[in-house]
Amino acid sequence: QVQLVESGGGLVQPGGSLRLSCAVSGTVCRLYIMGWYRQAPGKQRELVATVTYGGSTNYAESVKGRFTISRDNAKCTVYLQMNNLRPEDTAVYHCNADRALATYWGQGTQVTVSS
């Protein structure tokens, strides 16, 4: 059974930083593109960033220069370093593992940016 378990969310002031982690188990990580998505109240889920097994990355325009996605293939874990956080970054952040034949989601972790 494939499981994705996120951690690292919380409450932070504008301009602050958080680091999210997502540990994947029950599958072969190298087969998947790993990513982070987020969903704010009343809005659709949107892409934040993705990273391939080889380390190629893709970011939403709204987070470029502030967020960094990375993965540790040996630990089958993906990270999202979020700097210079803004109130509009407030959302539930979901980890995703995607391949042509299947996609899996974590349960989500809340990130709240507020003073």
C-alpha positions in Angstrom: 0.0 0.0 0.0 1.4 3.4 -1.0 1.5 6.0 1.7 2.6 9.6 1.7 2.9 11.3 5.1 3.5 15.0 5.3 4.9 17.0 8.1 6.2 20.5 8.9 3.2 22.7 8.5 2.2 25.4 11.0 1.6 29.0 11.7 4.3 31.5 10.6 4.4 35.3 10.3 4.7 37.0 6.9 8.3 36.9 5.8 9.0 33.7 7.7 10.0 30.3 6.6 8.8 26.7 6.9 10.1 23.4 5.6 7.6 20.7 4.6 8.6 17.0 4.3 6.8 14.1 2.7 7.9 10.5 3.3 6.8 7.9 0.8 6.5 4.2 1.5 5.1 1.1 -0.2 6.5 1.8 -3.7 9.6 2.4 -5.8 10.3 6.2 -5.6 12.3 6.5 -8.7 9.3 5.7 -10.8 7.5 8.8 -9.7 7.5 12.6 -10.2 7.1 14.0 -6.8 5.3 17.3 -6.1 3.6 19.7 -3.8 0.1 21.1 -4.4 -1.9 23.4 -2.3 -5.6 24.2 -1.7 -6.8 27.4 -0.1 -10.4 27.8 1.2 -12.8 28.2 -1.6 -10.2 27.7 -4.3 -9.2 24.8 -6.5 -6.1 22.7 -5.7 -3.1 24.2 -7.6 0.4 23.1 -8.4 3.2 24.5 -6.3 6.3 22.6 -7.5 7.4 19.2 -8.9 10.7 17.4 -9.0 11.8 14.3 -11.1 14.0 11.5 -9.9 16.9 13.1 -11.7 16.3 16.5 -10.0 14.6 18.5 -12.7 12.2 21.0 -11.1 9.1 23.0 -12.1 7.5 25.8 -10.1 4.4 27.9 -10.1 5.1 31.5 -11.0 3.8 32.7 -7.7 6.5 30.8 -5.7 9.5 31.1 -8.0 12.5 32.5 -6.1 10.9 31.8 -2.7 10.2 28.1 -2.6 12.6 25.2 -3.3 11.6 21.6 -3.9 14.1 18.8 -3.4 14.1 15.0 -2.9 16.2 12.5 -1.1 15.9 9.3 -3.3 17.6 7.1 -0.7 15.1 8.1 1.9 12.2 8.3 -0.5 11.4 11.8 0.8 10.5 15.1 -0.8 10.9 18.5 0.8 9.6 22.0 0.2 11.6 24.8 1.6 9.4 27.9 1.8 10.9 31.3 2.4 9.6 34.8 2.5 6.1 33.5 3.1 3.1 35.6 2.3 -0.5 35.5 3.6 -1.6 34.3 0.2 0.5 31.2 0.7 -2.0 30.1 3.4 -3.4 26.7 2.3 -3.4 23.0 2.9 -0.3 21.6 1.2 -0.6 18.1 -0.3 2.3 15.9 -1.3 1.8 14.0 -4.6 3.5 11.1 -6.3 2.7 10.7 -10.0 3.4 8.3 -12.8 1.6 7.4 -16.0 -0.4 4.6 -14.4 -1.1 6.0 -10.9 -1.1 9.0 -8.7 -1.1 9.2 -4.9 -1.8 12.0 -2.5 -0.9 12.7 1.1 -3.5 13.8 3.7 -2.2 17.4 3.7 -0.6 19.7 6.1 -1.9 23.2 7.0 0.3 26.2 6.4 -1.0 29.5 7.8 0.8 32.8 7.2 -0.5 35.5 9.5 0.7 38.2 11.8 
